[in-house]
Amino acid sequence: MHQVSKPSPMTQIWHIVSMIPKGKVCSYGKVADLAGLPGRARYVSKALKSAPSELGLPWHRVINSQGRISFAEHSEGFIEQMQRLRSEEVIVNRGKVKLSEYEWHPDMATLVLSMPF
């Protein structure tokens, strides 16, 4: 019997991040959970930092569990992430996004059917 190999954890994370729709956000922890890597929120950050730019991942849609941009306030990364979110009509107030309004809640059937793992 042929066994299908499971993609790397980074590939799983990249896949989930690529699915976050325009105008929505997802926490690092939720990305990890959806990728089948519960408790690995910090690994999500590492995976995003090491993602090849040609993937074109919407990294800016990933924020912390309090709804905040994780970059230091006023840093280049903070400003870029805030601008990218605002360009998608996400309201960002002093680095914070209202999760009750903008958090991505994927349809589980669609999510499962799109998974390569």
C-alpha positions as CSV (number, residue, x, y, z in Angstrom):
1,M,0.0,0.0,0.0
2,H,1.3,3.4,-1.0
3,Q,1.6,5.9,1.9
4,V,1.1,9.6,1.2
5,S,3.6,11.7,3.0
6,K,2.3,14.5,5.2
7,P,3.5,18.1,4.3
8,S,5.9,19.8,6.6
9,P,4.4,21.9,9.5
10,M,5.6,25.1,7.7
11,T,3.8,24.0,4.5
12,Q,0.6,23.4,6.6
13,I,0.9,26.9,8.1
14,W,1.5,28.5,4.8
15,H,-1.6,26.8,3.3
16,I,-3.8,28.1,6.2
17,V,-2.5,31.6,5.9
18,S,-3.0,31.6,2.2
19,M,-6.7,30.9,2.8
20,I,-7.4,33.9,5.1
21,P,-9.7,36.1,3.0
22,K,-9.2,39.8,2.3
23,G,-10.7,41.9,5.1
24,K,-10.3,39.2,7.7
25,V,-7.7,38.4,10.3
26,C,-6.6,35.3,12.2
27,S,-4.5,34.8,15.4
28,Y,-1.2,33.0,15.4
29,G,-2.8,30.4,17.7
30,K,-5.8,29.8,15.5
31,V,-3.6,29.4,12.4
32,A,-1.6,26.8,14.3
33,D,-4.8,25.0,15.4
34,L,-6.3,25.0,11.9
35,A,-3.0,23.6,10.6
36,G,-3.2,20.7,13.0
37,L,-0.5,22.1,15.2
38,P,-2.2,23.1,18.5
39,G,-0.1,25.1,20.9
40,R,2.4,26.1,18.2
41,A,1.5,29.9,17.8
42,R,5.2,30.9,18.0
43,Y,6.0,28.4,15.3
44,V,3.5,30.2,13.0
45,S,5.5,33.4,13.5
46,K,8.7,31.5,12.5
47,A,7.0,30.0,9.5
48,L,5.8,33.4,8.3
49,K,9.3,34.9,8.7
50,S,10.8,32.1,6.6
51,A,8.2,31.9,3.9
52,P,9.5,32.4,0.4
53,S,8.3,35.8,-0.9
54,E,7.1,34.1,-4.1
55,L,4.3,32.5,-2.1
56,G,2.7,35.9,-1.7
57,L,1.3,35.0,1.6
58,P,-1.1,37.5,3.2
59,W,1.1,37.6,6.4
60,H,-0.5,40.9,7.4
61,R,-3.8,39.1,8.2
62,V,-2.2,37.2,11.1
63,I,-2.3,39.0,14.5
64,N,-2.0,38.1,18.1
65,S,-4.8,36.6,20.2
66,Q,-5.7,40.0,21.7
67,G,-6.3,41.4,18.2
68,R,-3.1,43.3,18.2
69,I,-0.4,43.7,15.6
70,S,2.7,42.0,17.2
71,F,5.4,44.2,15.7
72,A,6.7,47.0,18.0
73,E,4.5,50.1,17.7
74,H,5.8,52.6,15.0
75,S,8.3,50.0,13.6
76,E,8.4,49.5,9.8
77,G,6.6,46.1,10.2
78,F,3.9,47.6,12.4
79,I,3.2,50.4,9.9
80,E,3.3,48.1,6.9
81,Q,0.9,45.6,8.5
82,M,-1.5,48.4,9.6
83,Q,-1.5,49.9,6.1
84,R,-2.1,46.6,4.4
85,L,-5.0,45.8,6.8
86,R,-6.5,49.2,6.3
87,S,-6.2,48.9,2.5
88,E,-8.5,45.8,2.9
89,E,-11.0,48.0,4.9
90,V,-10.1,46.4,8.3
91,I,-10.3,49.1,11.0
92,V,-7.1,49.2,13.0
93,N,-7.1,51.5,16.0
94,R,-3.7,52.0,17.6
95,G,-2.5,48.6,16.4
96,K,-5.7,46.8,17.5
97,V,-8.3,45.0,15.4
98,K,-11.8,44.2,16.7
99,L,-11.8,40.4,16.5
100,S,-15.6,40.2,17.0
101,E,-15.9,42.0,13.6
102,Y,-12.9,40.9,11.6
103,E,-11.8,37.4,12.8
104,W,-11.9,34.7,10.2
105,H,-14.2,31.8,10.9
106,P,-13.6,29.3,8.1
107,D,-16.4,26.9,7.1
108,M,-15.0,23.6,8.3
109,A,-16.2,21.6,5.3
110,T,-14.4,24.0,2.9
111,L,-11.4,24.0,5.1
112,V,-11.1,20.2,5.3
113,L,-11.8,19.7,1.6
114,S,-9.0,22.2,0.6
115,M,-6.4,20.7,2.8
116,P,-3.5,18.9,1.1
117,F,-2.8,17.1,4.4
